[in-house]
Amino acid sequence: MSAIYIARGTKLAGRKLKQQMIIMTARDSVLSSLNELGTAIWDAADGVTPLEEIVERKVCAEYDVDRTEALKDAEEFVQDLAGDGILIVSDQPIVTPPNGATNGNKTGGSQTTEAPEAVREERS
């Protein structure tokens, strides 16, 4: 299995309130709310740290959860956010050019996730 790298999307507005991240996408003005664990993954989305390492450090180290299941749930979660333009997902480290463009990075299709660790609520 190849590594998955994640970075934050570029056309967003967001604010952290307590341990939750509230994000609004510029393309459709949809508000998304990430719970504490979703926010931990968001905070670690630097484009160079593999998702597997993020899960080990931020999920498995903090919660009593099976590593394989946590990684599967995290992969579904980040693909869901990528489908909405909130995250950028790639099989290569994501290096953002100085102008902020993200050419060459892949985003996944939108999927529904039922991962209790990384719940997202949407409001129009």
N, C-alpha and C positions, 0 to 999 in steps of 0.2 A: 504494500500500500504506500502510495506516495504522500508526502507531507502536504498539509493544507496550511496556507498562510492567510491571515485576515488583517484588513486595515479598515479604518473608518471611511465611509463615503465622503465625498467632497461637497455636496450640495445639501447641507443639513444645518439645522439650528438645534442646539441642545442645551440642557441645563440639568445638573445633578441636584436632586432634592433628597436630603438624607442619604439613603443608600440606593436610591432609584434614579435612573437616567430617563429623562423625558426628551424625546427627539421628534423634530418636525422635518419632514422631507420637503424640499423646495418644489419638486415636480408636481406634487398633488396636495400639499399642505395637510397630510395625515399625521396625527400625533401618535407616537408609539411610546409606551411606558415599559421599561425593562425593570424587572425585580432585582433584588440584591445580587443574585448569581449572574443574571444576564448583564448587569452593570459591571460585574467583575470581569466578564469576558470582554465586554466593550472597552473597558479601561486598558486591558492587556493587548488590544488589537493594534499592534505597532507595525504590522506588515513584515516583520522579520522573525518573530517568534512563532514556531509551528503551533498549530492548534492543540496538538497532542501535549506539548509542554505546558501550554496555558491550562489545559484541563488538569494535568497532574499538579500544578502549582496552586491553581485557584479553586478547583472543584474538589479533587480527591483529598488534598491536604486539609481542607476546611470541613468537608462533609463525609459522612460514612456512606460511600457510594462505590459500587463496582466500577473499576476503571474502564472496562470495555463498554459498559452501558452508558457511563458518563460521556465518553468520547462519541459514541453513536448519537446521543441526544444533542451534544454540542454541535456536531456536524449538521444535523437537521436544523438546529436553531440558527446557525450562521448562514446556511443556505436560504432559509426563510427571510432573514434580514437582507441578504444580498439581493434577493428577488425584489425587494422594496427599495433598493438603492441605499440602504443604511450601512451595509458593509460591502467591502470588495473582497472577493475570495479568489485565490490563485494557488496553483501547484508550485509556484516559484516565489521566493521572497519578493515583496512589493516595495519597490523603491520609487518614491514620488519625485518626478522631475521638479526643478525649482519653480516652474509656473503652476504647479499643483495639478497638472493633467495626470491621468492614470491610464494612458494608452497601453494596450497590450494585456491588461488585467482582465480576468474572466469573472463574470458574476454568475451565480447559479440561478436556477429557476425557483420560483416561489413554491414552497412546500408548507404543509401544515405540520406543526410539531406538537406533540403532547408531552414534551419534556417538562416535568413539574419544576425543575431547577431553573429554567430560563423562560419564564412566562412573559408574554408581551401582550399588552392590551392596546387596541386601536380605537381612536375616536375621530370622526370626520368633523 
